[in-house]
Amino acid sequence: MLRSFVQRTDTEGVDEPLYAHYLQATGRQHPMREEVLQAQSADWRQVVSEVLLGPCSKPVQFVKHMAHHLEGGVELEFTLHPDMVHLFLIRHPREMMPSLLKDLGKLEAMDLGYGRQVELFRFLQAHQRPLAVVDSMELLAQPGPMLRRICQYFGLPFEEAMMQWEAGRHPCYGVWAQAWYSKVEQSTGWRKAVPKTEALATELKPLYADAVVAYEELHAAALQPV
Protein backbone atom coordinates (compact mmCIF):
# COMPACT_ATOMS: atom_id res chain seq x y z
CA MET A 1 0.00 0.00 0.00
CA LEU A 2 2.85 2.37 0.83
CA ARG A 3 4.52 1.63 -2.50
CA SER A 4 1.28 2.35 -4.31
CA PHE A 5 0.60 5.65 -2.56
CA VAL A 6 4.09 7.07 -3.08
CA GLN A 7 3.46 6.76 -6.80
CA ARG A 8 0.98 9.60 -6.45
CA THR A 9 2.10 13.09 -7.50
CA ASP A 10 0.78 14.61 -4.27
CA THR A 11 2.05 12.10 -1.70
CA GLU A 12 5.15 11.65 0.46
CA GLY A 13 5.69 8.28 2.15
CA VAL A 14 6.91 7.49 5.66
CA ASP A 15 7.75 3.92 6.61
CA GLU A 16 7.06 2.62 10.16
CA PRO A 17 8.34 5.60 12.14
CA LEU A 18 7.57 3.95 15.51
CA TYR A 19 9.62 0.81 14.85
CA ALA A 20 12.62 1.89 16.96
CA HIS A 21 10.32 2.82 19.83
CA TYR A 22 8.74 -0.63 19.69
CA LEU A 23 12.04 -2.48 19.66
CA GLN A 24 13.49 -0.49 22.53
CA ALA A 25 10.36 -0.51 24.67
CA THR A 26 9.66 -4.23 24.30
CA GLY A 27 13.15 -5.65 23.89
CA ARG A 28 12.00 -7.64 20.86
CA GLN A 29 14.86 -9.16 18.86
CA HIS A 30 13.96 -8.51 15.24
CA PRO A 31 16.23 -8.76 12.19
CA MET A 32 18.43 -5.63 11.91
CA ARG A 33 17.39 -4.49 15.39
CA GLU A 34 20.53 -2.39 15.99
CA GLU A 35 20.33 -0.74 12.56
CA VAL A 36 16.73 0.28 13.22
CA LEU A 37 17.59 1.71 16.64
CA GLN A 38 20.39 3.76 15.07
CA ALA A 39 18.25 4.98 12.16
CA GLN A 40 15.24 6.29 14.10
CA SER A 41 14.35 8.04 17.31
CA ALA A 42 13.03 5.62 19.93
CA ASP A 43 11.13 8.45 21.63
CA TRP A 44 7.58 8.10 20.36
CA ARG A 45 6.65 11.63 21.39
CA GLN A 46 9.53 13.01 19.33
CA VAL A 47 8.40 10.91 16.36
CA VAL A 48 4.89 12.31 16.64
CA SER A 49 6.02 15.94 16.86
CA GLU A 50 8.85 15.85 14.33
CA VAL A 51 7.70 13.23 11.80
CA LEU A 52 3.94 12.73 11.98
CA LEU A 53 3.17 16.37 12.70
CA GLY A 54 6.36 17.83 11.26
CA PRO A 55 7.06 19.40 7.86
CA CYS A 56 5.94 17.49 4.77
CA SER A 57 7.20 18.16 1.25
CA LYS A 58 3.88 17.31 -0.40
CA PRO A 59 0.17 17.89 0.33
CA VAL A 60 -0.38 14.30 1.51
CA GLN A 61 1.78 12.30 3.90
CA PHE A 62 1.07 8.57 3.78
CA VAL A 63 2.45 6.86 6.88
CA LYS A 64 2.70 3.09 7.08
CA HIS A 65 2.40 1.87 10.67
CA MET A 66 2.30 -1.57 12.26
CA ALA A 67 -0.31 -1.83 15.02
CA HIS A 68 2.06 -3.59 17.41
CA HIS A 69 4.40 -0.61 17.25
CA LEU A 70 1.89 1.13 19.51
CA GLU A 71 2.97 -1.16 22.33
CA GLY A 72 5.30 0.17 24.98
CA GLY A 73 3.27 3.08 26.29
CA VAL A 74 2.26 4.98 23.16
CA GLU A 75 -0.73 7.15 24.03
CA LEU A 76 -3.40 7.24 21.34
CA GLU A 77 -4.46 10.87 21.71
CA PHE A 78 -2.14 11.99 18.91
CA THR A 79 -4.28 10.04 16.44
CA LEU A 80 -7.09 12.54 17.01
CA HIS A 81 -5.18 15.35 15.29
CA PRO A 82 -7.56 17.04 12.82
CA ASP A 83 -5.12 16.63 9.94
CA MET A 84 -5.01 12.85 10.33
CA VAL A 85 -7.27 10.24 8.79
CA HIS A 86 -6.82 6.52 9.34
CA LEU A 87 -6.78 3.53 7.01
CA PHE A 88 -6.79 0.08 8.63
CA LEU A 89 -5.34 -2.60 6.36
CA ILE A 90 -6.35 -5.94 7.86
CA ARG A 91 -5.36 -9.49 7.06
CA HIS A 92 -7.00 -12.70 8.22
CA PRO A 93 -4.80 -14.36 10.86
CA ARG A 94 -4.83 -17.58 8.82
CA GLU A 95 -3.00 -15.70 6.07
CA MET A 96 -0.64 -13.75 8.32
CA MET A 97 0.44 -16.02 11.16
CA PRO A 98 2.36 -18.78 9.30
CA SER A 99 4.67 -16.35 7.50
CA LEU A 100 5.21 -14.25 10.63
CA LEU A 101 6.14 -17.39 12.56
CA LYS A 102 8.81 -18.14 9.96
CA ASP A 103 10.19 -14.61 10.26
CA LEU A 104 10.27 -14.43 14.06
CA GLY A 105 10.55 -18.08 15.09
CA LYS A 106 8.07 -17.60 17.94
CA LEU A 107 4.82 -15.66 18.26
CA GLU A 108 2.99 -13.96 21.09
CA ALA A 109 -0.26 -12.01 20.95
CA MET A 110 1.66 -8.72 20.95
CA ASP A 111 3.51 -9.71 17.77
CA LEU A 112 0.20 -10.03 15.88
CA GLY A 113 -1.02 -6.54 16.72
CA TYR A 114 -4.74 -7.35 16.57
CA GLY A 115 -5.35 -6.20 20.13
CA ARG A 116 -3.84 -2.76 19.57
CA GLN A 117 -5.51 -2.48 16.17
CA VAL A 118 -8.95 -3.06 17.66
CA GLU A 119 -8.16 -0.72 20.55
CA LEU A 120 -7.24 2.06 18.11
CA PHE A 121 -10.28 1.30 15.95
CA ARG A 122 -12.63 1.64 18.92
CA PHE A 123 -10.83 4.74 20.17
CA LEU A 124 -11.20 6.53 16.85
CA GLN A 125 -14.83 5.47 16.51
CA ALA A 126 -15.60 6.78 19.99
CA HIS A 127 -14.12 10.14 19.01
CA GLN A 128 -15.84 10.12 15.59
CA ARG A 129 -12.59 10.41 13.66
CA PRO A 130 -12.41 9.52 9.93
CA LEU A 131 -11.34 5.92 9.41
CA ALA A 132 -11.67 3.20 6.81
CA VAL A 133 -10.97 -0.54 6.91
CA VAL A 134 -9.71 -2.53 3.94
CA ASP A 135 -9.20 -6.29 3.84
CA SER A 136 -5.91 -7.18 2.15
CA MET A 137 -7.29 -10.20 0.29
CA GLU A 138 -10.18 -8.14 -1.08
CA LEU A 139 -7.73 -5.41 -2.06
CA LEU A 140 -5.51 -7.86 -3.93
CA ALA A 141 -8.51 -9.42 -5.66
CA GLN A 142 -9.68 -6.02 -7.02
CA PRO A 143 -6.87 -3.49 -6.53
CA GLY A 144 -8.17 -0.88 -8.97
CA PRO A 145 -11.74 -0.69 -7.62
CA MET A 146 -10.55 -0.88 -4.01
CA LEU A 147 -7.98 1.91 -4.45
CA ARG A 148 -10.62 4.06 -6.12
CA ARG A 149 -12.91 3.44 -3.15
CA ILE A 150 -10.17 4.38 -0.67
CA CYS A 151 -9.39 7.57 -2.56
CA GLN A 152 -13.07 8.44 -2.83
CA TYR A 153 -13.60 7.86 0.89
CA PHE A 154 -10.79 10.24 1.85
CA GLY A 155 -11.52 12.84 -0.82
CA LEU A 156 -8.47 12.16 -2.98
CA PRO A 157 -8.44 11.87 -6.77
CA PHE A 158 -7.48 8.40 -7.95
CA GLU A 159 -4.25 8.28 -9.98
CA GLU A 160 -3.47 5.42 -12.38
CA ALA A 161 0.15 5.60 -11.24
CA MET A 162 -0.95 3.83 -8.05
CA MET A 163 -1.34 0.61 -10.03
CA GLN A 164 2.25 0.12 -11.27
CA TRP A 165 5.81 1.04 -10.31
CA GLU A 166 9.41 0.17 -11.04
CA ALA A 167 10.99 -2.78 -9.23
CA GLY A 168 13.59 -1.98 -6.61
CA ARG A 169 13.98 -0.18 -3.31
CA HIS A 170 12.07 3.06 -2.90
CA PRO A 171 13.76 5.94 -1.00
CA CYS A 172 10.94 6.03 1.57
CA TYR A 173 11.61 2.48 2.76
CA GLY A 174 13.10 1.99 6.20
CA VAL A 175 16.63 0.71 6.81
CA TRP A 176 15.11 -2.72 7.51
CA ALA A 177 13.97 -3.14 3.88
CA GLN A 178 16.71 -5.64 3.05
CA ALA A 179 15.44 -7.96 5.78
CA TRP A 180 11.69 -7.69 5.18
CA TYR A 181 10.89 -6.28 1.72
CA SER A 182 12.33 -8.72 -0.82
CA LYS A 183 8.95 -9.49 -2.39
CA VAL A 184 7.74 -5.91 -2.66
CA GLU A 185 11.09 -4.87 -4.12
CA GLN A 186 10.65 -7.47 -6.85
CA SER A 187 7.13 -6.31 -7.63
CA THR A 188 6.10 -3.90 -10.37
CA GLY A 189 2.45 -3.62 -9.40
CA TRP A 190 -0.36 -5.31 -7.54
CA ARG A 191 -0.24 -9.10 -7.65
CA LYS A 192 -3.01 -11.62 -7.10
CA ALA A 193 -3.01 -13.16 -3.63
CA VAL A 194 -2.24 -16.85 -3.19
CA PRO A 195 -4.18 -18.17 -0.17
CA LYS A 196 -2.22 -20.09 2.46
CA THR A 197 -2.87 -23.83 2.36
CA GLU A 198 -0.40 -25.17 4.94
CA ALA A 199 -1.77 -26.47 8.22
CA LEU A 200 -1.74 -24.06 11.15
CA ALA A 201 0.91 -25.03 13.70
CA THR A 202 -0.60 -26.47 16.88
CA GLU A 203 1.08 -23.88 19.09
CA LEU A 204 -0.62 -21.09 17.13
CA LYS A 205 -4.20 -22.24 17.63
CA PRO A 206 -4.89 -20.40 20.93
CA LEU A 207 -3.49 -17.17 19.45
CA TYR A 208 -5.46 -17.79 16.28
CA ALA A 209 -8.78 -18.10 18.11
CA ASP A 210 -8.38 -14.71 19.78
CA ALA A 211 -7.04 -13.08 16.62
CA VAL A 212 -10.04 -14.19 14.54
CA VAL A 213 -12.44 -12.47 16.95
CA ALA A 214 -10.53 -9.20 16.57
CA TYR A 215 -10.24 -9.60 12.80
CA GLU A 216 -13.97 -10.18 12.41
CA GLU A 217 -14.81 -7.04 14.37
CA LEU A 218 -12.63 -5.00 12.04
CA HIS A 219 -13.80 -6.76 8.90
CA ALA A 220 -17.41 -5.93 9.69
CA ALA A 221 -16.52 -2.30 8.88
CA ALA A 222 -14.52 -3.03 5.70
CA LEU A 223 -15.01 -0.87 2.62
CA GLN A 224 -16.41 -2.44 -0.53
CA PRO A 225 -15.02 -1.63 -4.01
CA VAL A 226 -16.64 0.77 -6.47
C-alpha positions in Angstrom: 0.0 0.0 0.0 2.8 2.4 0.8 4.5 1.6 -2.5 1.3 2.3 -4.3 0.6 5.6 -2.6 4.1 7.1 -3.1 3.5 6.8 -6.8 1.0 9.6 -6.5 2.1 13.1 -7.5 0.8 14.6 -4.3 2.0 12.1 -1.7 5.1 11.7 0.5 5.7 8.3 2.1 6.9 7.5 5.7 7.8 3.9 6.6 7.1 2.6 10.2 8.3 5.6 12.1 7.6 3.9 15.5 9.6 0.8 14.8 12.6 1.9 17.0 10.3 2.8 19.8 8.7 -0.6 19.7 12.0 -2.5 19.7 13.5 -0.5 22.5 10.4 -0.5 24.7 9.7 -4.2 24.3 13.1 -5.6 23.9 12.0 -7.6 20.9 14.9 -9.2 18.9 14.0 -8.5 15.2 16.2 -8.8 12.2 18.4 -5.6 11.9 17.4 -4.5 15.4 20.5 -2.4 16.0 20.3 -0.7 12.6 16.7 0.3 13.2 17.6 1.7 16.6 20.4 3.8 15.1 18.3 5.0 12.2 15.2 6.3 14.1 14.3 8.0 17.3 13.0 5.6 19.9 11.1 8.5 21.6 7.6 8.1 20.4 6.7 11.6 21.4 9.5 13.0 19.3 8.4 10.9 16.4 4.9 12.3 16.6 6.0 15.9 16.9 8.8 15.9 14.3 7.7 13.2 11.8 3.9 12.7 12.0 3.2 16.4 12.7 6.4 17.8 11.3 7.1 19.4 7.9 5.9 17.5 4.8 7.2 18.2 1.3 3.9 17.3 -0.4 0.2 17.9 0.3 -0.4 14.3 1.5 1.8 12.3 3.9 1.1 8.6 3.8 2.5 6.9 6.9 2.7 3.1 7.1 2.4 1.9 10.7 2.3 -1.6 12.3 -0.3 -1.8 15.0 2.1 -3.6 17.4 4.4 -0.6 17.2 1.9 1.1 19.5 3.0 -1.2 22.3 5.3 0.2 25.0 3.3 3.1 26.3 2.3 5.0 23.2 -0.7 7.1 24.0 -3.4 7.2 21.3 -4.5 10.9 21.7 -2.1 12.0 18.9 -4.3 10.0 16.4 -7.1 12.5 17.0 -5.2 15.3 15.3 -7.6 17.0 12.8 -5.1 16.6 9.9 -5.0 12.8 10.3 -7.3 10.2 8.8 -6.8 6.5 9.3 -6.8 3.5 7.0 -6.8 0.1 8.6 -5.3 -2.6 6.4 -6.3 -5.9 7.9 -5.4 -9.5 7.1 -7.0 -12.7 8.2 -4.8 -14.4 10.9 -4.8 -17.6 8.8 -3.0 -15.7 6.1 -0.6 -13.7 8.3 0.4 -16.0 11.2 2.4 -18.8 9.3 4.7 -16.3 7.5 5.2 -14.3 10.6 6.1 -17.4 12.6 8.8 -18.1 10.0 10.2 -14.6 10.3 10.3 -14.4 14.1 10.6 -18.1 15.1 8.1 -17.6 17.9 4.8 -15.7 18.3 3.0 -14.0 21.1 -0.3 -12.0 20.9 1.7 -8.7 20.9 3.5 -9.7 17.8 0.2 -10.0 15.9 -1.0 -6.5 16.7 -4.7 -7.3 16.6 -5.4 -6.2 20.1 -3.8 -2.8 19.6 -5.5 -2.5 16.2 -9.0 -3.1 17.7 -8.2 -0.7 20.5 -7.2 2.1 18.1 -10.3 1.3 16.0 -12.6 1.6 18.9 -10.8 4.7 20.2 -11.2 6.5 16.8 -14.8 5.5 16.5 -15.6 6.8 20.0 -14.1 10.1 19.0 -15.8 10.1 15.6 -12.6 10.4 13.7 -12.4 9.5 9.9 -11.3 5.9 9.4 -11.7 3.2 6.8 -11.0 -0.5 6.9 -9.7 -2.5 3.9 -9.2 -6.3 3.8 -5.9 -7.2 2.1 -7.3 -10.2 0.3 -10.2 -8.1 -1.1 -7.7 -5.4 -2.1 -5.5 -7.9 -3.9 -8.5 -9.4 -5.7 -9.7 -6.0 -7.0 -6.9 -3.5 -6.5 -8.2 -0.9 -9.0 -11.7 -0.7 -7.6 -10.6 -0.9 -4.0 -8.0 1.9 -4.5 -10.6 4.1 -6.1 -12.9 3.4 -3.1 -10.2 4.4 -0.7 -9.4 7.6 -2.6 -13.1 8.4 -2.8 -13.6 7.9 0.9 -10.8 10.2 1.9 -11.5 12.8 -0.8 -8.5 12.2 -3.0 -8.4 11.9 -6.8 -7.5 8.4 -8.0 -4.2 8.3 -10.0 -3.5 5.4 -12.4 0.1 5.6 -11.2 -1.0 3.8 -8.0 -1.3 0.6 -10.0 2.2 0.1 -11.3 5.8 1.0 -10.3 9.4 0.2 -11.0 11.0 -2.8 -9.2 13.6 -2.0 -6.6 14.0 -0.2 -3.3 12.1 3.1 -2.9 13.8 5.9 -1.0 10.9 6.0 1.6 11.6 2.5 2.8 13.1 2.0 6.2 16.6 0.7 6.8 15.1 -2.7 7.5 14.0 -3.1 3.9 16.7 -5.6 3.0 15.4 -8.0 5.8 11.7 -7.7 5.2 10.9 -6.3 1.7 12.3 -8.7 -0.8 8.9 -9.5 -2.4 7.7 -5.9 -2.7 11.1 -4.9 -4.1 10.7 -7.5 -6.9 7.1 -6.3 -7.6 6.1 -3.9 -10.4 2.5 -3.6 -9.4 -0.4 -5.3 -7.5 -0.2 -9.1 -7.6 -3.0 -11.6 -7.1 -3.0 -13.2 -3.6 -2.2 -16.8 -3.2 -4.2 -18.2 -0.2 -2.2 -20.1 2.5 -2.9 -23.8 2.4 -0.4 -25.2 4.9 -1.8 -26.5 8.2 -1.7 -24.1 11.1 0.9 -25.0 13.7 -0.6 -26.5 16.9 1.1 -23.9 19.1 -0.6 -21.1 17.1 -4.2 -22.2 17.6 -4.9 -20.4 20.9 -3.5 -17.2 19.4 -5.5 -17.8 16.3 -8.8 -18.1 18.1 -8.4 -14.7 19.8 -7.0 -13.1 16.6 -10.0 -14.2 14.5 -12.4 -12.5 17.0 -10.5 -9.2 16.6 -10.2 -9.6 12.8 -14.0 -10.2 12.4 -14.8 -7.0 14.4 -12.6 -5.0 12.0 -13.8 -6.8 8.9 -17.4 -5.9 9.7 -16.5 -2.3 8.9 -14.5 -3.0 5.7 -15.0 -0.9 2.6 -16.4 -2.4 -0.5 -15.0 -1.6 -4.0 -16.6 0.8 -6.5 
